[in-house]
Amino acid sequence: MNRAELADFLRRGRARLDPSDVGLTPGARRRTPGLRREEVAQLAGMSVDYYTRLEQSRGPRPSRQMLTALARALRLTDDERDHLFHLTGEEPPRRGGASAHVRPGLLLVLDRLHDTPAMVGTDCGEVLAQNAMSKALSGDASARPLRDRNMLRRFFLDPAARELFPPEDVAEHARAHVANLRAVAASRPDDPEPAALVAELRSSSEEFGRLWDAHEVAVRRQSTKRFRHPVVGLLELDCEVLLNEDEHHMLVLHTARPGTESYERLQLLRVVGLQSLESPPPPLPVPTLGAPPPDPRSA
């Protein structure tokens, strides 16, 4: 691990970004350009002290999950992301399967959608990035353990995930999830990720196994969904799914038709639903030198 080169790369990456580039308000006048260390740490989901150690060439070797979070926070390109991995002695994520790296341009789109719930995920259901409205609507996926950030795994293995939808809509959601995953698995026969997810869910969920055996196939592109929000009530939203086939990513947008009750409730969600997101999460413990770093995305 090249600590000096890593520290320099992080400092330069932080200096070239403005708060508006990452969806933050500029606040008071800044003496130096770029993001503050605490802002990068917040965006990456790690403690300020831990990030400071990395910039001061005295931090422990980051985990792969932490590197992915840093690449996302600093809006790195694919080549810059790979360079970040190389500086720590890690092999960059493999090409061909679904990447956990979200392109800076797509993150910028999320940051600009202030009144629309939007998220980026893989075609296998891994949630990679959400804007504030998405977190207010369906919860902050980054606050969950890594395994629980997959929408399909949570839907079929965690009963609490279904409370987000009216009971009469749950069966249709289940069918749509399975039909989409079958299309994904068939389109990527040499990729172990969708096959492993199918095997896990077939062995753990009788419902999933029954739906899988029905052999329905349908790629998710657009639909109408109803959400039960504990604060603003029932929302009927149009769901638009935009696919990036090269990265196996999907941008999911939820909008309400103007003039409807759901539209008014979505505006209310923008106000009351974000209040719990204003307080930053507690800092993670900083590991001692020589010890493996904690995984900031699974805290």
C-alpha positions, 0 to 999 in steps of 0.5 A: 500500500502506497500511503503517501500516493494515496494521501495525495490522491485523496487530497487532490480529489477532495480539493477539486469538488464543490459542495454543490457537486455532491448535493451539499449546501455551500454554507459559510465562506470557505478559506480553501477550495473543495470539500472539507474532510468531514464532508467526504467522511460523511459522504463515504460513511466513515468517521472523520478521524479515520479519513483524516488518517488516510490523508495524513499517510498514517491510516490502515489499509482500507477495505474494498467496501471502503474504497468503493465508498470513497470512489463514490464520495469523490465522484471518481471516474472508472479509471480513477476508481481503479487507480485508487484500488491500485494505490492500496494494493487491491485489484480493481473490481472485475469487468463484465458483471454488475459494477458497484461503482456509480459514474459521477454523472449519474450521481450528479443526476441523483443530487439534482432531483430534490423533489423526486425519489431516485436511486441507482441499483444493479439489475440484481437488486443491489442498492448502490446510491440513493438521493434524500427523497429515496431514503425518506420514502423507503429507508436508507439502504446504506445504513443496513448491513451489506447483505441487506442492501439487496432489494430481492433478498430483503423482500423475500427473507425479511418480512419487515420489507413488505410493510412498505407496500399495501398487503394486496400489492405484495404478490404482484411485487414478488412476481415482478422481482422474480420475473426480472431476475430470471431475465437477468440470469439468462442474459448473464449465464457466465456471471456467478452473481445472479446465479448465486442469488437465485440459488440462495433464494430458492433454498431460503424462500418457498415463495421464491422457489414456486415463482421461479418454477413458473418461469415468468420473464419480464424486464422491469421498465415502468409501472405504478407502485403504491407505498405505505409511508408511516408519516404521509400515508399512502402514495401512488407513484409512477415508477420509471426504470432506466437501464444502463446495460454496459454497467448492469445498472438501473436508475429508478425514479418515482414520481406523482402525477400533479394535482393528485393526493399522492402529489401533495403527499410527496411534497409533504414527504420532502419536508417531514420525511427528511427531518430524520436524515438531517442528523449525521450518523455516529462516527465509526470507531477508528482501528489501530494501525495494523488491525483490519479496518472496519467496514463502514458500509456494514455498520 
